[in-house]
Amino acid sequence: MRSRIFLTALLAVAVSGIHVRSAAAQETVKIGIVIPMTGTSAAVGREISDAAKLYVAQHGNTVAGKKIELIIKDDQSVPDNAKRLAQELIVNDKVNLLGAGLTPSAMSMAPIATEGKVPTVVMVSGTSVVTDRSPYYVRTSFTLGQQSGIMADWATKNGSKKAVSILSDWAPGAEAGKVFEANFTKGGGQVLETLKVPLANPDFSPFLQRAKDLQPDTLFVFVPAGQAGTFARQFSERGLDKSGIKLIGPGDIVDDDDLPTTGDALIGVVTAGMYSAAHPSQLNKDYVAAYKKATGHRANFISVGGYDGMNIIYRALQQTNGKTDADTVVGVMKGMQWESPRGPISIDPRTRDIVQNVYIRKVQKVNGEPWAIEFETFPAVKDPLKEAAAR
Ligand code: PHB
């Protein structure tokens, strides 16, 4: 018994010795991703974590001769936690790269990434301003403006004249509403009223009733990932699915993570989104099948931000031959382009923001389940708020 304990101790010393030596030789690249694995946005954390792990499982854990180590930290959907965790990842774990999640957490981590000079991939946030907060931020997610402007243009061209907006009351909702209203008005339409719904535990019913009473021809809605199921249920409970009012929005209201359980509530809904699990490329069919096999879930628009987030890190390390200093890494990420499950994407070298196709999609049942089926493509769309600011 005693000798076995001694042997175990000896082994532990030997193993930790190996670990210290390899770290000293910088043979490991550490990536620390700060996302909500618990709390109000836990679904989002799960999707990013699953997609990042899937990417590593498919592409191996060695790049440019370096071993990749993924460290996932739970910020519990609390921005102050994200800041502390980013600090600990840099100081204690000595991570080489960071991954950032939702807007409030990505905002609070930004000064830490800047001071620590750590290249950071923004995998979830959809708020334009986030990438302005650190010169080392590069986005693989989306912006709400990118989708909401295209949605407004399409709606006015297709007969919408009077709209009501229902927006989740935080930064991405404000940006969605701002860009939608600007383009909808430019197209000759009028936004009758903008209703703001609390972010936490939302009850959409009173807002849906108010919207119905205003008798618009169109209802523009933004709810974040994780809330589409609740929204869809209350939308049909209030009879809005049979009211003749057209429901439109950015892709979030037809989140593929929720769509399979929404029955007929969202059939016919048109959205402008950057990703649908029904995107008809071979690359996407393979991605959706692999994600389903690994997780049991349908891949959604959040997951591709995590998958492409790992992709850009792997590509950058290949190009820098494993060098991880922020200026070199962010330098090669600028202007990078590749094929994602969502379609062709690139990083705008000026803004470090993602440039991607925005698709107009209609929810239809295929083999008994609702899917957002793409029928029109707006190629290589930039973030409109940054474009407007540059003019
Ligand atoms: C954000 O953090 O900005 C965010 C998160 C989830 C969404 C949209 C935006 O669905």
Boltz pocket constraint, residues with backbone or C-beta under 6 A from the ligand:
constraints:
  - pocket:
      binder: B
      contacts: [[A, 101], [A, 102], [A, 103], [A, 104], [A, 124], [A, 125], [A, 126], [A, 127], [A, 172], [A, 223], [A, 224], [A, 225], [A, 252]]
      max_distance: 6.0
